[in-house]
Amino acid sequence: MTKKLLSISIIFITSFLVIWSCKHEPEDLAGPNPPGPEPQACDTLDITYNADVYPIFDQYCVFCHGGAIPEGGIDLTDYETVAALAQNGQLLGSMNHETGYSPMPKDGDKLDFCLIRTVTIWVNDTTFTTPGDPCDPDTIYFERDLLPLLQSSCAQPGCHDAITMEDGVRLTDYASVIETGKVKPFDPEGSDMYENVIETDPDKRMPPPPASPWTQENTDILYTWIAQGAQNLFCDEEECDTTNVTYTAPVSGIIQKHCLGCHNDSNPLGGLSLQGYNNVVTVASDGRLLGTVRHESGYPAMPKNASKLSDCKIHQLEIWTANGTPQ
């Protein structure tokens, strides 16, 4: 009988101690709330606009904020627009559904944690080039330096223009180049666009024969642009230099960048070659050069299928022509 009472007492005391210890578990061990799911793991290494951020916009935003008439006038296919929204707080404010901002995506659920985290890191880590910043001589600016080359030698009818889109590649603007041009930011050798331009096999080279291959200067522009991240940066040009305008500089550079892709000796569009000083002087002397670049009535607007030359470049051509086309 005594052994039974002793056993019952031991069981009672043990149970009491277990219950007491559970009720008095230290807060720093148990925590105030039951543990929730593990935080979502996100790949946030080496985030770039082209590889990581723009695809988010393309999937969730461009349907409304893109195309010919973007909703609210906000075109998220345009890097400059995205950069402005990132800097004024509207981009993250809308994505995080913060008070005072229109929640985006419109009439949809908030984007998941990793997507917002990706954009947040990009915004915080990016040094934006805003209008008013001077152009960096070591930086390649897409619209100023590369796009004219693509438009004059690649984005032509029958090739990579908006209608033909040979092999699904369209090279008419920044968004299309990034989406279809097979460019790997920071990796020129791994980018099909660069490999095709430097290809020596005529059956694989771009632009294909009878067009002339790109010059070393042009391939260097493409290489550097990709190596710098294939970004769509902007800057303010310095004052237009009109002090000593000759064919050597800056006229030959204007012709080379905006015209030779179509009007070269190998494949002269319309039978007109602008390769070399004498050929350019011929069209300058009879008025065709200025008539086309000014988009005057009676002349075909040039560059073809591309933006009009800047006022500075047109003014330099005007001065060169008026001064007797000095070499």
DOLUMFI-660440 format. One record per residue (C-alpha): residue number from 0; x, y, z. Coordinates in pm, 1 decimal. Layout:
<nodes>
   k       xx       yy       zz
 NUM        X        Y        Z
...
</nodes>
This chain:
<nodes>
   k       xx       yy       zz
   0      0.0      0.0      0.0
   1    283.1    233.5     88.9
   2    454.0    160.6   -247.1
   3    133.4    247.9   -437.1
   4     98.2    579.4   -252.7
   5    463.3    657.7   -325.5
   6    417.6    585.0   -697.0
   7    106.9    804.7   -717.7
   8    289.5   1086.7   -541.8
   9    582.3   1067.3   -783.8
  10    349.2   1075.3  -1086.3
  11    158.4   1372.8   -942.8
  12    474.8   1572.1   -870.2
  13    622.3   1497.2  -1214.9
  14    301.7   1607.0  -1390.3
  15    289.9   1928.0  -1187.8
  16    648.2   2015.4  -1278.7
  17    585.9   1953.3  -1651.0
  18    273.1   2171.9  -1650.9
  19    447.4   2445.1  -1452.1
  20    749.7   2448.1  -1684.4
  21    526.4   2477.0  -1993.1
  22    339.4   2772.6  -1849.4
  23    661.8   2947.6  -1753.5
  24    869.9   2885.9  -2066.6
  25   1097.5   3187.3  -2116.5
  26    958.0   3430.1  -2374.5
  27   1291.7   3460.6  -2552.0
  28   1274.1   3089.1  -2631.9
  29    907.2   3042.4  -2710.3
  30    839.7   3382.9  -2867.0
  31    520.2   3583.0  -2829.3
  32    357.2   3411.3  -3129.7
  33    377.4   3065.0  -3282.7
  34    650.1   3048.7  -3545.2
  35    521.5   3123.3  -3896.8
  36    647.4   3005.0  -4235.3
  37   1008.4   3066.0  -4326.4
  38   1068.2   3398.6  -4508.7
  39   1059.5   3357.8  -4884.6
  40   1406.2   3319.7  -5035.7
  41   1471.5   3565.1  -5318.5
  42   1757.4   3579.9  -5565.5
  43   1878.2   3937.0  -5521.4
  44   2231.5   3903.2  -5654.3
  45   2344.1   4112.6  -5952.3
  46   2002.8   4266.2  -6020.8
  47   1986.4   4459.2  -6348.3
  48   1707.0   4650.7  -6514.2
  49   1707.2   4446.6  -6834.1
  50   1737.4   4099.3  -6685.2
  51   1531.2   4134.6  -6367.8
  52   1323.9   4453.6  -6344.5
  53   1184.4   4511.0  -6693.0
  54   1050.0   4152.3  -6719.6
  55    835.2   4228.1  -6412.6
  56    688.3   4535.4  -6580.5
  57    645.3   4344.6  -6906.0
  58    441.2   4072.5  -6734.0
  59    231.7   4278.5  -6493.3
  60    225.8   4640.6  -6612.7
  61    291.0   4694.7  -6983.9
  62    -50.8   4560.7  -7082.3
  63   -190.8   4891.2  -6952.6
  64    117.8   5111.9  -6940.3
  65    252.8   5050.5  -7287.4
  66    152.8   5056.0  -7650.9
  67     38.7   5350.9  -7858.4
  68   -175.1   5508.3  -7582.8
  69    -39.9   5405.6  -7239.6
  70   -286.1   5446.6  -6953.1
  71   -238.9   5770.3  -6765.1
  72     31.4   5868.3  -7010.8
  73    274.7   5641.3  -6823.3
  74    476.4   5422.9  -7059.3
  75    668.9   5160.8  -6863.7
  76    848.1   5040.3  -7175.6
  77   1040.2   5368.8  -7165.4
  78   1338.4   5359.3  -6930.8
  79   1340.2   5735.8  -6878.5
  80    979.9   5721.2  -6755.5
  81   1059.2   5433.2  -6518.8
  82   1364.1   5618.7  -6387.5
  83   1156.5   5928.9  -6314.7
  84    891.8   5724.7  -6129.5
  85   1162.9   5547.3  -5932.4
  86   1319.4   5874.3  -5823.1
  87    997.2   6048.2  -5717.4
  88    877.4   5748.6  -5515.0
  89    572.3   5674.3  -5727.2
  90    701.8   5340.7  -5855.0
  91    752.6   5173.5  -5517.3
  92    462.5   5362.1  -5359.3
  93    218.9   5212.8  -5609.8
  94    370.4   4864.9  -5595.0
  95    359.5   4861.7  -5213.1
  96      0.7   4998.5  -5210.6
  97    108.7   5287.3  -4988.8
  98   -133.0   5561.7  -4884.2
  99   -141.0   5842.9  -5135.8
 100    -46.8   5626.3  -5434.9
 101   -264.9   5439.1  -5682.2
 102   -221.7   5069.0  -5600.3
 103    -73.6   4873.3  -5886.0
 104   -136.1   4644.4  -6062.8
 105   -473.9   4812.8  -6101.9
 106   -765.8   4604.6  -5971.4
 107   -522.5   4323.0  -5896.7
 108   -341.6   4168.2  -5605.7
 109    -22.4   4319.3  -5475.0
 110    285.1   4165.9  -5637.4
 111    458.7   3898.8  -5433.6
 112    740.5   3978.4  -5193.7
 113   1028.1   3877.8  -5420.9
 114    911.2   4085.3  -5716.6
 115    874.6   4399.3  -5504.9
 116   1204.1   4323.7  -5333.2
 117   1377.7   4299.2  -5671.6
 118   1249.6   4637.9  -5786.8
 119   1328.5   4794.2  -5448.5
 120   1690.1   4680.5  -5459.1
 121   1726.8   4807.7  -5815.4
 122   1584.4   5149.7  -5722.0
 123   1805.6   5181.3  -5414.8
 124   2122.8   5064.7  -5588.5
 125   2086.0   5259.0  -5914.7
 126   2250.5   5592.9  -5980.7
 127   2008.2   5745.7  -6227.0
 128   2130.3   5966.1  -6508.1
 129   1878.5   6247.8  -6516.0
 130   1825.2   6521.3  -6774.4
 131   2072.1   6796.9  -6707.5
 132   2365.7   6564.4  -6639.6
 133   2651.0   6615.3  -6887.2
 134   2735.2   6328.9  -7118.6
 135   3014.9   6103.0  -6997.8
 136   3267.4   6047.8  -7279.5
 137   3327.8   5692.9  -7155.4
 138   2957.9   5597.1  -7150.8
 139   2758.8   5465.6  -7446.7
 140   2411.1   5620.1  -7465.5
 141   2167.6   5396.4  -7650.8
 142   1962.1   5655.8  -7836.9
 143   2255.3   5883.4  -7911.3
 144   2523.7   5630.5  -8001.9
 145   2380.8   5287.7  -8085.1
 146   2024.0   5327.4  -8208.6
 147   2124.3   5526.4  -8520.7
 148   2354.6   5241.3  -8622.3
 149   2080.8   4983.1  -8574.8
 150   1824.6   5192.5  -8760.0
 151   2046.9   5258.1  -9059.8
 152   2183.8   4906.9  -9106.0
 153   1945.3   4663.7  -8934.3
 154   1593.3   4802.9  -8883.3
 155   1521.9   4827.1  -9254.8
 156   1233.1   4685.5  -9463.3
 157   1281.8   4315.4  -9517.7
 158   1508.1   4280.2  -9215.6
 159   1454.8   4380.4  -8853.3
 160   1201.7   4662.1  -8885.9
 161    865.2   4668.7  -8708.9
 162    687.8   4495.7  -8998.5
 163    927.3   4224.2  -9112.3
 164   1089.8   4130.3  -8779.7
 165   1316.2   3872.0  -8944.9
 166   1360.2   3572.0  -8711.0
 167   1140.4   3752.2  -8457.3
 168   1401.4   4023.5  -8404.4
 169   1296.3   4389.6  -8403.9
 170   1567.6   4654.8  -8365.8
 171   1367.9   4976.7  -8391.2
 172   1374.9   5096.7  -8029.5
 173   1521.1   5016.4  -7689.3
 174   1237.6   4798.7  -7558.1
 175   1232.7   4589.4  -7876.3
 176   1610.0   4546.8  -7876.9
 177   1602.6   4422.5  -7517.8
 178   1302.9   4196.1  -7574.9
 179   1402.4   4039.3  -7907.4
 180   1766.5   4124.1  -7974.9
 181   1917.5   3845.1  -7763.5
 182   2133.0   4077.6  -7558.1
 183   2288.8   3963.2  -7229.8
 184   2373.8   4269.2  -7018.7
 185   2739.4   4282.8  -6909.1
 186   2822.6   3987.5  -7138.4
 187   2899.9   4095.0  -7497.9
 188   3057.8   3761.8  -7595.1
 189   2745.8   3582.4  -7473.0
 190   2511.5   3811.2  -7668.3
 191   2396.3   3686.4  -8007.9
 192   2363.5   4042.1  -8136.3
 193   2733.0   4112.1  -8087.2
 194   2842.8   3769.6  -8210.1
 195   2640.8   3814.8  -8530.4
 196   2795.0   4155.0  -8598.2
 197   3155.4   4031.7  -8566.8
 198   3086.9   3702.2  -8749.2
 199   3324.8   3648.9  -9043.9
 200   3112.6   3386.4  -9220.2
 201   2904.7   3578.9  -9479.9
 202   2616.7   3334.7  -9433.4
 203   2592.4   3422.2  -9064.3
 204   2711.2   3782.2  -9047.0
 205   2480.2   4072.9  -8969.7
 206   2405.6   4283.8  -9157.7
 207   2421.2   4020.7  -9434.8
 208   2587.6   4080.1  -9771.6
 209   2575.0   4277.7  -9991.0
 210   2570.1   4523.3  -9697.8
 211   2912.3   4611.4  -9563.0
 212   3017.0   4468.9  -9226.7
 213   3022.7   4708.3  -8935.2
 214   3338.8   4906.5  -8884.1
 215   3553.7   4840.5  -8579.9
 216   3431.3   5169.3  -8432.8
 217   3069.8   5056.7  -8459.4
 218   3132.7   4711.2  -8316.0
 219   3318.6   4874.8  -8027.7
 220   3011.7   5089.3  -7956.8
 221   2790.2   4779.8  -7939.6
 222   3043.2   4589.4  -7728.6
 223   3082.8   4871.6  -7478.3
 224   2707.2   4931.2  -7452.5
 225   2645.2   4566.7  -7363.5
 226   2946.0   4553.9  -7129.8
 227   2809.4   4858.1  -6944.5
 228   2479.8   4679.4  -6882.4
 229   2283.8   4749.5  -7203.6
 230   2107.5   5041.3  -7036.3
 231   1899.1   5320.7  -7185.5
 232   2081.7   5616.2  -7034.1
 233   2024.4   5980.8  -7116.3
 234   2233.8   6293.5  -7089.6
 235   2238.2   6653.1  -7202.9
 236   2467.7   6723.9  -7494.7
 237   2718.1   7002.2  -7453.6
 238   2672.3   7320.8  -7653.2
 239   2678.2   7262.9  -8028.0
 240   3034.0   7303.7  -8157.5
 241   3025.3   7510.5  -8476.8
 242   3369.6   7669.4  -8455.6
 243   3555.9   7452.5  -8707.0
 244   3316.3   7237.4  -8907.6
 245   3489.4   7021.2  -9168.8
 246   3426.7   6688.3  -9336.1
 247   3685.6   6522.8  -9112.6
 248   3494.3   6634.5  -8804.2
 249   3207.3   6631.9  -8743.6
 250   3049.3   6569.2  -9087.1
 251   3204.6   6229.5  -9160.4
 252   3095.3   6105.8  -8817.8
 253   2735.3   6213.7  -8880.8
 254   2731.0   6040.4  -9219.4
 255   2896.2   5727.9  -9083.7
 256   2653.1   5689.5  -8795.1
 257   2327.0   5784.1  -8965.7
 258   2368.1   5716.1  -9338.8
 259   2633.0   5460.4  -9435.2
 260   2426.3   5165.9  -9319.8
 261   2210.9   5215.2  -9629.4
 262   2421.3   5435.2  -9858.2
 263   2754.5   5254.1  -9881.1
 264   2957.7   5136.6 -10180.1
 265   2866.4   4770.6 -10126.0
 266   2488.9   4817.3 -10112.6
 267   2391.7   5174.3 -10210.1
 268   2021.0   5217.2 -10142.7
 269   1860.6   5395.8 -10436.8
 270   2192.9   5379.0 -10616.9
 271   2332.7   5649.3 -10387.2
 272   2655.8   5597.6 -10196.1
 273   2770.4   5842.0  -9930.0
 274   3095.6   5662.4  -9869.8
 275   3385.5   5901.5  -9902.6
 276   3427.3   6277.3  -9920.2
 277   3353.2   6321.9 -10291.9
 278   3019.2   6140.1 -10278.5
 279   2901.0   6348.8  -9983.4
 280   3010.2   6673.2 -10150.6
 281   2800.9   6583.4 -10456.6
 282   2473.8   6558.7 -10261.2
 283   2563.7   6859.8 -10048.1
 284   2629.3   7078.7 -10351.0
 285   2298.3   7006.7 -10525.0
 286   2086.6   7055.7 -10210.9
 287   1986.5   6694.6 -10153.5
 288   2178.4   6655.1  -9828.6
 289   2012.0   6942.2  -9644.6
 290   1675.1   6883.0  -9811.6
 291   1655.2   6527.2  -9682.6
 292   1785.7   6584.3  -9329.4
 293   1560.4   6889.5  -9284.2
 294   1263.1   6682.4  -9407.7
 295   1180.2   6948.9  -9665.8
 296    893.5   6905.6  -9910.5
 297   1001.1   6725.4 -10226.5
 298   1279.4   6529.2 -10057.3
 299   1263.5   6184.8  -9894.3
 300   1298.5   6224.4  -9518.1
 301   1630.3   6092.1  -9395.0
 302   1754.8   5899.5  -9205.0
 303   1497.6   5651.6  -9331.5
 304   1276.8   5485.9  -9069.5
 305   1460.8   5673.9  -8796.1
 306   1438.1   5988.4  -8589.1
 307   1526.9   6320.5  -8747.4
 308   1882.1   6436.5  -8683.4
 309   1931.2   6664.1  -8385.4
 310   1918.3   7039.0  -8441.9
 311   2290.0   7054.9  -8367.1
 312   2384.1   6801.8  -8635.0
 313   2162.6   6967.3  -8894.6
 314   2315.0   7305.0  -8809.5
 315   2665.5   7162.4  -8848.6
 316   2575.7   7026.9  -9194.2
 317   2431.4   7365.9  -9286.5
 318   2750.7   7545.6  -9183.8
 319   2968.7   7292.8  -9366.0
 320   2767.3   7334.4  -9686.7
 321   2758.1   7714.5  -9662.6
 322   3135.6   7727.3  -9610.2
 323   3204.8   7532.5  -9929.8
 324   3226.1   7178.1  -9787.7
 325   3582.6   7198.2  -9648.8
 326   3758.8   6868.5  -9608.6
</nodes>
